[in-house]
Amino acid sequence: MALTVLCVLKSGGGYDGEWVRKLRDGVQRNLTIPHRFECLSDVDVPCLHIPLKHNWPGWWSKIEMFRKGVISGPTLYLDLDTVITGSLDDCAKISYPFAALRNFHQPDYIGSGVMWFRDADSVPHRVYEKFCKQPEAYMAHHERVKVGSHVGDQAFLWDCFHGDIPYLTDAFKGVYSYKYHARSWLPEDAKIICFHGEPRLHTVKQPWIERNWA
């Protein structure tokens, strides 16, 4: 089955369809194996469109990728504030059923900016089902408990798995943080550059960003 690259765009924030297009084009330039690019969104997007069912704000809309029917095969999820700088072909070799980014702030914790699902049976639907029971309570709790990076959707995921989530970056090399690894120069083996916090991707002017995020 062809690989799917998935992103999420929730209206009302700092992103729009142009962010989807730039990520789509970056993936297209760096992925030679059969694939499709999809976006979960509540607005029109320049790619295959999966409608969001809920009005969960911001990053909380990412929880919808865990509902039944969204993911049907091997899937690489990417946040919109991501720059693709090298080949993504090896991501299809990741053996983990489900994996998440190793957190750049706290390496023994996860980040949800890059995630992997091996197939439809690997999707932990219980994440979505649990969140649906009391979304307002979970959002309030994980916005309030700000211990390091333990906040938001990734904190909810961490709790759902009791911390037992494989790190995608142990199996797929070349994923870096702009803030910690690429502020001065682009690592030679870089494939994915993640922006998180400040500075924001659209405010940074560097030649390698202009080449790869266009």
C-alpha positions in Angstrom: 0.0 0.0 0.0 1.2 3.5 -0.8 2.6 5.7 1.9 0.4 8.5 3.2 1.9 11.8 4.5 -0.6 13.5 6.7 -0.9 17.0 8.2 -3.6 18.9 10.1 -4.9 22.4 9.5 -7.4 23.9 12.0 -8.7 27.3 11.0 -8.5 30.3 13.4 -4.8 30.0 14.1 -1.6 31.1 12.4 -1.7 28.7 9.5 -3.6 28.5 6.2 -3.7 26.6 3.0 -0.3 28.0 1.9 1.4 26.2 4.7 -0.2 23.0 3.5 1.0 23.6 0.0 4.6 24.3 1.0 4.7 21.2 3.1 3.1 19.2 0.3 5.6 20.4 -2.3 8.5 19.8 0.1 7.4 16.2 0.5 6.9 15.8 -3.2 10.4 16.9 -3.9 11.9 14.4 -1.4 9.7 11.3 -1.6 10.2 9.0 -4.6 8.2 6.1 -3.4 4.4 5.9 -4.2 2.6 8.1 -1.8 -0.3 10.5 -1.3 -0.5 13.7 0.7 -3.6 14.3 2.9 -4.7 17.0 5.3 -7.3 16.8 8.1 -8.9 20.3 8.0 -12.1 22.3 8.5 -11.3 24.5 5.4 -10.3 23.9 1.8 -6.8 22.7 1.3 -4.6 22.1 -1.8 -4.5 18.3 -1.4 -6.6 15.4 -0.5 -9.0 16.6 2.2 -10.3 14.7 5.3 -12.9 16.9 7.1 -12.4 17.5 10.8 -15.4 16.4 12.8 -14.8 18.5 16.0 -14.1 22.1 16.8 -11.1 21.3 19.0 -8.7 24.3 18.8 -5.1 24.4 17.6 -3.0 21.3 18.2 -5.9 19.5 19.8 -7.3 18.8 16.4 -4.4 16.4 15.9 -6.3 14.0 18.1 -8.6 13.4 15.2 -6.0 11.4 13.3 -6.6 8.7 15.9 -10.3 8.2 15.0 -11.3 5.2 13.0 -11.2 5.6 9.2 -8.7 8.4 9.0 -5.5 6.3 8.6 -5.8 3.3 6.3 -2.1 2.4 5.7 1.5 3.4 6.5 1.4 7.0 7.4 3.9 9.7 8.3 2.4 12.7 10.2 4.1 16.1 10.0 3.3 19.4 11.7 2.8 22.3 9.3 5.8 24.2 10.7 8.2 21.6 9.2 10.8 22.0 6.4 11.7 18.9 4.4 15.4 19.1 3.4 16.3 15.5 2.4 14.9 12.1 1.3 12.0 10.7 3.2 12.0 7.3 1.5 13.5 5.5 4.4 10.5 6.4 6.6 8.7 3.5 5.0 11.1 1.1 6.6 10.2 2.1 10.2 9.2 -1.1 11.9 7.4 0.4 15.0 3.6 0.1 14.9 3.3 3.6 16.3 6.1 6.0 17.1 6.5 9.7 18.0 9.3 12.2 17.9 11.9 12.3 20.6 11.3 15.6 22.4 14.0 18.2 21.7 13.6 19.9 25.1 13.5 16.7 27.2 15.0 13.6 25.4 13.2 11.1 27.7 9.8 12.6 26.6 7.9 12.7 23.3 7.0 15.4 20.8 4.0 15.1 18.5 5.4 17.1 15.5 6.4 14.0 13.7 4.6 10.6 14.2 4.5 7.3 12.4 1.7 4.7 12.0 2.7 1.4 10.3 -0.8 0.4 9.1 -4.5 0.9 10.0 -4.3 -1.8 12.7 -1.4 0.2 14.4 -3.6 3.3 15.1 -4.3 3.5 18.8 -8.0 4.5 18.4 -8.3 4.5 22.2 -6.5 7.9 22.2 -9.4 9.5 20.3 -12.1 7.5 22.1 -10.7 8.6 25.5 -10.4 12.2 24.5 -14.0 12.3 23.2 -15.3 11.4 26.6 -14.3 14.7 28.2 -12.3 16.9 25.8 -12.7 20.1 27.7 -11.4 18.6 30.9 -8.3 17.1 29.1 -7.6 20.3 27.3 -7.8 22.3 30.5 -5.6 19.9 32.4 -2.9 19.6 29.8 -2.8 23.4 29.3 -2.4 24.0 33.0 0.2 21.4 33.9 3.2 23.0 32.2 6.2 21.0 33.4 8.8 21.5 30.8 7.3 20.3 27.6 4.5 18.3 29.3 1.7 20.3 27.8 -0.9 20.0 25.0 -1.7 17.0 22.8 1.7 15.3 23.3 1.1 15.4 27.1 -2.2 13.7 26.6 -0.6 11.1 24.3 2.1 10.5 26.9 -0.5 9.8 29.6 -2.5 7.5 27.3 0.6 5.3 26.8 2.0 5.8 30.3 5.2 6.9 28.7 5.6 3.7 26.6 5.9 5.1 23.1 8.8 4.2 20.8 10.9 7.1 19.5 10.6 7.5 15.7 13.9 9.2 15.6 15.7 6.0 16.8 14.6 4.3 13.6 14.6 7.3 11.2 17.6 9.5 11.3 17.9 13.1 10.1 15.2 14.8 12.1 16.4 18.0 13.7 15.2 21.0 15.6 15.8 24.4 14.1 16.2 25.9 17.5 18.8 23.4 18.8 20.5 22.1 15.7 20.0 24.2 12.6 20.0 27.8 13.7 23.6 28.3 12.5 23.9 25.7 9.7 21.9 22.9 8.2 23.2 19.4 9.3 24.5 17.4 6.3 22.2 14.5 6.9 19.1 16.6 7.7 15.8 15.4 6.3 13.3 17.0 8.5 13.7 20.3 10.3 11.1 21.0 13.0 10.2 24.5 14.2 8.7 24.7 17.7 8.2 27.7 19.9 10.3 30.7 18.8 11.4 31.6 16.3 8.5 30.8 14.0 9.3 29.3 10.6 7.8 32.1 8.6 9.9 34.7 10.4 13.3 33.1 9.6 15.2 34.1 6.5 18.0 31.7 5.5 18.9 30.4 2.1 18.2 26.7 2.9 14.7 27.6 4.1 14.0 29.6 1.0 15.1 26.7 -1.2 13.2 24.0 0.7 10.1 25.8 1.9 8.7 27.3 -1.2 
